Each structure stands twice: as C-alpha cells, then as structure tokens.
Amino acid sequence: MSQTPTRADFDQYMLPNYAPQQTIPVRGEGSRLWDQAGREYIDFAGGIAVNSLGHCHPVLVEALITQANKLWHLSNVYTNEPALKLARALVERTFADKAYLCSSGGEANEAALKLARRWAHDHHGAQKDRIVSFSHSFHGRTFFTVSVGGQPKYSQGFGPVPGGIVHGEFNSLDSVRELIDDRTCAVIVEPMQGEGGIIPATPAFLAGLREMCDSVDALLIFDEVQTGVGRSGAFFAYMEYGVTPDILTSAKSLGGGFPVGAMLTTDRVAPAMAVGSHGSTYGGNALASAVALAAVEFIDTPEVLAGVRARHECFREHLEAINRQHGVFREIRGMGLLIGAEMAPEYAGRAKEILPLAIEEGLMALIAGPNVLRMAPSLVIPEADIDEGMVRLERAVARLVAGR
Ligand SMILES: *Cc1c(COP(=O)(O)O)cnc(C)c1O
C-alpha cells in the first residue's frame, strides 16, 4: 500500500497529451538530477531551456524563500514591489520602455499579438489586421499563438482558426515580400527557431524584416521566449543581431524554473493597451517576479554571458568529436547554450531514439523536431558535468549506431 506515485499513475490520472520518459526525477542540484531509485542524471535538457541556473540554485532559492515569507499574491488591483523591480530591470536592460508581466511564453505572445492588432486598429483602422509568421515557427499553445505558429498539426482539429494570419518561409525575405503590405499589422519571428529545429536567423533576414515593417508601419515582434535571458550568449539575442523589435517576448530562462513571462515594448506602442484592455490574474505575481529579478540580475553580467559563449564552444567540440567517431550528425549549430545537432541522412528522423538511450546512460537531452538532437542546459553548467555528460551521450550514440 505504498503512496509513492509511479509512472503508471500518469497514464491513469493525467490527460494523455504528453508521453513522458519512464524515470521520475525527485531531486536536483545544479546540473544533476536523481530519480526515485536514486539514479543520477546529468541535465542537458534544462527543463526545455527553462532551468537557466540549473536546479535549486542558491540565489533563486534565497529569492523565493525570502519573498515567500513576505507576500505571495495581490492581484492587479494592487501593484507590488517585486513586479515593479522586475519591470524596471527589464526596461533598463533593453530597448523597451514598458513591460507587461504574465506567467508563460504563450501568454506573453498572446499579449504581443493582441497589442499589435489593437495598436494597428487604433492608428490605422480595422483593415490593418494581417499577421505575418513563418513556417516551422512556434509561439505557444493558446489558440491564437498556436494558429500563428508555423506547425499546422498543432492547430488542426480544434475548429475554426483565427483569421488574418499568413506564413512565409524562415530566412527568405523574398517569401515575406509577397505577404507584407499595408494591411500587415505585425511580423512575428524567433531570432533563432527553437522547436522548429535550432535554426538561427541570418542577420540580413532580421534586418530586412525590420525594413519591411517600417515601410508599411507594421510592428516587428521578436519571440525570445527560448533565446532570451542569456540563452543565446547575449542578454537577448536581438542585441547580438543589432536589430531592434517593437515588441519582445520572454519566458523560459526568465524564471529559472518558476512560471513567469514578460512582454516588452516601447512608449510608441504601449498606450494601445489602455486600462481594461488586457490582463492576467497571476501576471506580476510577487513570488514569480522576485525569482525572475534574481535570475535577471545574476545572468546579465559579463562573466555569466561570457561563460555561456565559452560553454558553447565546449559543447561544439565534444559533439564534433562524437561525430568524428560515429558520423551520426550532418551539422552542429546554434547560439550560446541552445545547441542542435542535425542527424545525418542515414539517421534521418531518428533523433528521438537517442533520448531513452541517453536516459539509460544517465543523461537528459531534448529533440527539436524529428531530426535534431537539442541541448539547452543550465547557463552555468560546470565543465566537469559537460565532460561527463558527453561521455554518456557518446555511449548512447554508439548504441544507436550499433542498434542495441
Ligand atoms: C516555449 C516557447 C513558447 C511557449 O512558451 P510556454 O511557456 O510553453 O507557453 C513560445 N515561443 C517560443 C519560441 C518557445 O520556445
């Protein structure tokens, strides 16, 4: 009559919309995790680019506990000190003049898209409602964001899709030229496609989008939910590209594991969201804001950001060494600590098979689509954990190759 939950409980009690691995981790410290049986894992997955400082980082634990003993939640009928500090910290570090706080990436994008529609409506009229997005993009799972996203399988079967959305080809300015006109209110793009396969935008593509948006007075939205808050090696990836959006969304790394999201914009655009136009009960929650502020202040330092870029090189060298041995990858790419290894033609579509093998070897990794092995570890993962994790990954890859 054990009360300890098992993996079978997932199938019995939870909605069948996920297919989690068999192991159930119960404790984490830095870039290591332990499951119910006490087995240890090295974490190259980082909760899908979320655990930016690993598990239970003392700075985040301290911020959470201190705030937990003061005040958790007020609603938006009042404001609170952590939310004000977080908004200020984000504005002071970026192009933005104003921040909207929420609890996830999808919510941040929902706010961004509604803001763009509303701004265009107020400044140009109701006919300016067209949103340009890109194939293979991912912007969240709310019905608006999933419809804007470029993977139709995620929005099919749920009834009529919101209108006014068109999709171009990522990294092709020619494809955008045919879609953008005076009716366009916004272009939304990930500076590096994450779920779509770890595909960085070319600098010319982002610069060209900026120009085209300016020419028709459309707003440029950068979805930095996955690339932001140190993940790319800059505080936000747009800083590396030198192209500034009108609206930027952030989540994932921002909370280091606590649910939080943010939408940033300028004083030109922000007034379109007047009192009562949008909101969220948990947006600006004091606990979430306190943790996110601690994460932002810790990550946005020259040392941590330089550390991310150094670790990128370390990952790349290890993956290239594994590839010299086994020839499983066609290309290793990415920015900072968001790294993809695309499978070689002989292993096309088989990235997913590496994951359970890696688990057996004591390593957690990710995929980005059927063809790309993805890694998004802690931004401060110790070198020893990278080395040991790569030993385990090599064993998993060797088993894939040997078919055992
Ligand atoms: C994960 C992700 C989202 C969705 O974030 P949620 O917190 O799951 O709602 C949106 N955009 C990008 C680029 C993402 O990687």
The ligand as an SDF file (V2000), in Angstrom:
LIG
                    3D

 15 15  0  0  0  0  0  0  0  0999 V2000
    8.3350   27.5080  -25.3850 C   0  0  0  0  0  0  0  0  0  0  0  0
    8.0530   28.5780  -26.3490 C   0  0  0  0  0  0  0  0  0  0  0  0
    6.8270   29.2750  -26.3130 C   0  0  0  0  0  0  0  0  0  0  0  0
    5.6890   28.8870  -25.3870 C   0  0  0  0  0  0  0  0  0  0  0  0
    6.0000   29.1000  -24.0510 O   0  0  0  0  0  0  0  0  0  0  0  0
    5.0560   28.4600  -22.9300 P   0  0  0  0  0  0  0  0  0  0  0  0
    5.6660   28.9280  -21.6500 O   0  0  0  0  0  0  0  0  0  0  0  0
    5.1030   26.9680  -23.1210 O   0  0  0  0  0  0  0  0  0  0  0  0
    3.6960   28.9850  -23.1420 O   0  0  0  0  0  0  0  0  0  0  0  0
    6.6640   30.3290  -27.1930 C   0  0  0  0  0  0  0  0  0  0  0  0
    7.6280   30.6780  -28.0600 N   0  0  0  0  0  0  0  0  0  0  0  0
    8.8070   30.0230  -28.1280 C   0  0  0  0  0  0  0  0  0  0  0  0
    9.8460   30.4850  -29.1000 C   0  0  0  0  0  0  0  0  0  0  0  0
    9.0540   28.9470  -27.2820 C   0  0  0  0  0  0  0  0  0  0  0  0
   10.2060   28.2800  -27.3680 O   0  0  0  0  0  0  0  0  0  0  0  0
  1  2  1  0
  2  3  1  0
  2 14  2  0
  3  4  1  0
  3 10  2  0
  4  5  1  0
  5  6  1  0
  6  7  2  0
  6  8  1  0
  6  9  1  0
 10 11  1  0
 11 12  2  0
 12 13  1  0
 12 14  1  0
 14 15  1  0
M  END
$$$$
